[in-house]
Amino acid sequence: MAKDYYFDGSIGLYEGALDVHHVPNPVWIYPAMRRGGRTIYAFDVTDPTSPQIKWKAGCPYPQPNNTGCTAGMSGIGQTWSTRWWRRRPRLQRPGRHHGRRI
């Protein structure tokens, strides 16, 4: 069935350290499909005039069809939770988290 929506939930955001012009670098957003599907996306919007897809993970079809799922993601349901990021102290790179902040 065709849907009139795609990304219909809140969008997670990661802003890197400020550059010399006080602009965050990089800037990434993480929209999810929520009721639109079972896939999570990452976009680099550091240059908002030229967004780039970084990755997508999940399944292209509604449950229970797990054909074409990203490895390890066959159990994913609708993607309602907002993604959020934090810096990992020892690795100094962002870590992905889904769901509630604890």
C-alpha positions as CSV (number, residue, x, y, z in Angstrom):
1,M,0.0,0.0,0.0
2,A,1.4,3.4,-0.9
3,K,2.0,5.8,2.0
4,D,1.9,9.6,2.0
5,Y,4.6,9.8,4.6
6,Y,8.2,8.7,4.9
7,F,10.2,10.2,7.8
8,D,7.4,11.1,10.2
9,G,9.1,11.1,13.6
10,S,11.6,13.2,15.5
11,I,15.1,13.5,14.1
12,G,18.2,12.8,16.1
13,L,21.2,15.2,15.8
14,Y,24.9,15.0,16.3
15,E,27.0,18.2,16.1
16,G,30.8,17.9,16.2
17,A,33.3,20.3,17.7
18,L,33.2,23.9,16.6
19,D,35.6,24.9,13.8
20,V,37.6,28.2,13.8
21,H,34.4,30.0,12.6
22,H,32.3,28.5,15.5
23,V,30.4,26.2,13.1
24,P,29.9,22.6,14.2
25,N,31.8,20.1,12.1
26,P,30.5,17.6,11.3
27,V,26.7,17.9,11.6
28,W,24.7,14.6,11.1
29,I,21.0,13.9,11.4
30,Y,19.3,10.6,12.1
31,P,15.7,10.4,10.9
32,A,13.7,7.2,11.3
33,M,10.7,6.0,9.4
34,R,8.4,5.3,12.4
35,R,5.1,4.2,11.0
36,G,6.6,4.5,7.5
37,G,8.9,1.5,8.0
38,R,11.7,-0.3,9.7
39,T,14.8,1.6,8.6
40,I,17.0,4.2,10.3
41,Y,19.1,6.6,8.2
42,A,22.1,8.9,8.8
43,F,22.8,12.0,6.7
44,D,25.7,14.3,6.8
45,V,24.3,17.8,6.7
46,T,27.5,19.7,7.4
47,D,26.9,21.5,4.1
48,P,23.1,21.9,4.2
49,T,23.0,22.7,0.5
50,S,24.5,19.3,-0.3
51,P,23.3,16.6,2.2
52,Q,25.0,13.2,1.9
53,I,23.6,9.8,3.1
54,K,26.1,8.2,5.4
55,W,24.3,4.9,6.0
56,K,21.0,3.2,6.4
57,A,20.1,0.1,8.5
58,G,17.0,-1.9,9.0
59,C,14.6,-3.8,6.8
60,P,12.9,-2.6,3.5
61,Y,9.6,-4.5,4.1
62,P,7.0,-4.7,6.8
63,Q,7.2,-7.5,9.4
64,P,7.3,-10.4,9.2
65,N,9.1,-10.2,5.8
66,N,12.9,-10.0,6.7
67,T,14.1,-10.2,3.0
68,G,16.8,-7.6,2.4
69,C,17.4,-6.7,6.1
70,T,20.8,-5.3,7.2
71,A,22.8,-8.0,8.9
72,G,21.6,-8.4,12.5
73,M,18.5,-6.2,12.0
74,S,15.9,-8.8,11.1
75,G,14.1,-8.3,14.5
76,I,13.7,-4.5,14.1
77,G,10.1,-3.2,14.2
78,Q,8.8,0.2,13.3
79,T,11.5,2.8,14.2
80,W,9.7,5.1,16.7
81,S,12.6,6.0,19.0
82,T,14.7,9.1,18.5
83,R,18.4,8.3,17.9
84,W,20.8,10.2,20.1
85,W,24.6,10.3,20.3
86,R,27.3,10.9,22.8
87,R,31.1,11.0,22.7
88,R,32.8,7.9,24.0
89,P,35.4,9.1,26.3
90,R,38.1,6.6,25.4
91,L,37.5,6.4,21.7
92,Q,36.6,10.1,21.0
93,R,34.1,9.2,18.4
94,P,30.3,9.2,18.6
95,G,28.4,6.1,19.7
96,R,24.8,5.3,18.5
97,H,22.0,4.8,21.0
98,H,18.3,4.1,20.3
99,G,15.4,4.6,22.6
100,R,15.3,6.3,26.0
101,R,18.3,8.1,27.5
102,I,19.4,6.4,30.7
